[in-house]
Amino acid sequence: MALFEEFLTVATHTWPPPAKFEAHLLIGPFDGIWDIHLRQNWVLLLRFRTGTVTFLRMGTHAELGL
């Protein structure tokens, strides 16, 4: 949970987040959704629009179908 809290603190002030989170936009059926790596295989999926963040799912790549 500490990594998620760290991400929240950083993302509140910096978007996109620093490189350590390997943030990138997905394409295809996940178009417009950000993939944020909290750990190597622990991913947070979110949507960022006009200053609003919507957290969608969190889990491993396999659990999220990525």
Secondary structure as the mmCIF struct_conf table of DSSP 4:
data_model
#
loop_
_struct_conf.conf_type_id
_struct_conf.id
_struct_conf.beg_label_comp_id
_struct_conf.beg_label_asym_id
_struct_conf.beg_label_seq_id
_struct_conf.end_label_comp_id
_struct_conf.end_label_asym_id
_struct_conf.end_label_seq_id
HELX_RH_AL_P HELX_RH_AL_P1 ALA A 2 HIS A 13
BEND BEND1 TRP A 15 PRO A 16
HELX_LH_PP_P HELX_LH_PP_P1 PRO A 17 PRO A 18
HELX_RH_3T_P HELX_RH_3T_P1 ALA A 19 PHE A 21
STRN STRN1 HIS A 24 LEU A 25
HELX_RH_3T_P HELX_RH_3T_P2 GLY A 28 PHE A 30
TURN_TY1_P TURN_TY1_P1 ASP A 31 GLY A 32
STRN STRN2 TRP A 34 ARG A 39
TURN_TY1_P TURN_TY1_P2 GLN A 40 ASN A 41
STRN STRN3 TRP A 42 ARG A 49
TURN_TY1_P TURN_TY1_P3 THR A 50 GLY A 51
STRN STRN4 THR A 52 GLY A 59
HELX_RH_AL_P HELX_RH_AL_P2 HIS A 61 LEU A 64
TURN_TY1_P TURN_TY1_P4 GLY A 65 GLY A 65
#
